[in-house]
Amino acid sequence: MSARNVVLMAEKPCKNKSFLQKTAPDRLHKHVLDHFVTEAGDSIANLTLAYRVFGRPNPARDNIVLVFHALTGDANCAGYRGPDGSVAGWWEELFQPGGALDTAKFCVICPNHPLSCYGSSGPISFAVGANEPLGSDFPPFSSRDLARVHGELLRALGIETLFCAIGGSLGGMVALEWALLQPLPTKRCAVLAAPAAGSAQAIAFNHIQKRCFDLDPHFKGGRYYGGPKPKLALSLARQVAMVTYRSPAEFSERFGRETAFSLEKDDRYFEMQSYLDHQGEKLLLRFDPNCYLKLLNVLNEHDIARNRPDLLEMIRKIRTEMLFVGIDSDILYTAEEVERTCRLFSEHGASARYECLHSKYGHDGFLIEFERLGTILHKFLA
């Protein structure tokens, strides 16, 4: 596919804001990049990046922690005050006083990835002069692109160094690329439940999710705006994903072969089925199908060795202290894959160490095991 020039509609925020205004808490900030060129050569004008800030930068601005969210995550990694009162974050417990990301010590910035649908530009964005969202025509991004674009965001905010970059799953892939690219000098980097490249099995799981959309008549190649949403496809894709996010042991302990209430008298409806249907319905309320597919492609294409004949030399030049955390029950990105990635870095000169997070919750352990993960991160950030 030839490179494209895309000009997005954007309401440009005031460029005269002070640093303190750009990093104020309890609001969703938006910064517009005048121009960004992706790894594939696509040129995007007026690319919006949404982000939240938790805690305050110190005078030296050397307490900044950058958090990258996972596939369907957002910028709300910690709690904040919104129009309707307090809103909890998906890593809320790590931000408690004395916690790994205590905001009395750190200033945490969490951006929403492009391609997502929580404030940053993506498939639901409009090009100038268009009467419907770009949808599947929005340019693809790689994990490398996401690291680069967030680097541009921090530089635009006036941040020159980073204390730590941290992310899990998709966010961990972005953190890996951040360590290699070094958009800003970074003291530490934590990679959670993310490998150097997605395995054949992970690609297989994603392939089944993507095929769900091909079989949904409402998808229409991604041009469903203005008509029925491909709800069945997104719900089924999420259900497939949920099977990979948790562990067989947890499912057995939690659901076993228990049955749930069903209106279909002639068909047994298991608690396991009810749980998956519920998860599919929940995603329908908050996510866009085109955004989901674009982000699945980021997972598939992630490979730190791609187009890098000098990868080992890049690793040798890393001066960032690195932490890799694998989850022993993870069937999506296994602990062995994460540990192998750590060895690749440590054996070629990087300061890298590995920790195993023991959890029954599978891949989602980094979003659930707050006490155990908090202990690991607190030690690393101390």
FENQUINOR-V512726 format. One line per field, one symbol per residue. psi: psi as a letter, one per 40 degrees, with the letter a starting at -180 (. if undefined). burial: + if it has 24 or more other ideal C-beta (glycine too) atoms within 12 Angstrom, else -. A space follows every 50 residues. Layout:
psi = ???
burial = ???
This chain:
psi = hiiihhhihhhhiheeiidddefiifihihhhhdhhhideehhhifhhhi iihhiiiidefefhhhhhiadfaaegdiiihadeahhiiefddeeiheid fheedihhhhihiieaffdiiadeihiheieiidbeehiiiidddddddd ddddddeehdihdihiiibddddddddddddgdihhdihhhhfhidihid ddddddddddddddehdedffefeheahigdddddddddddddedaiddd dddddbfiiihiegdehhhiddddddddddddddeeihdddddddddddd ehheehfgefddddddehehhihhhihdehedgiddddddddddddefei ghihihhhieeadedeedgddddddddddde.
burial = -----+++-+-----------++++-+++++++--+-++--+-+++++++ +++++-+---+-++++++++++++++++++--------+++++++---++ +++-+++++++++++++++++++++++-----++++++++++++++++++ ++++-++-+-+++++++++++++++++++++++++++++++++++++++- -++-++-+++-++--+-++--+-++---+++++++++++++++++++--+ +--------------------++-++--++--++--++++++++++++++ ++++------+--++--+-++++++++++++++++-+++-++-++----+ -++++++-++++++++++++-+++-+++-++-
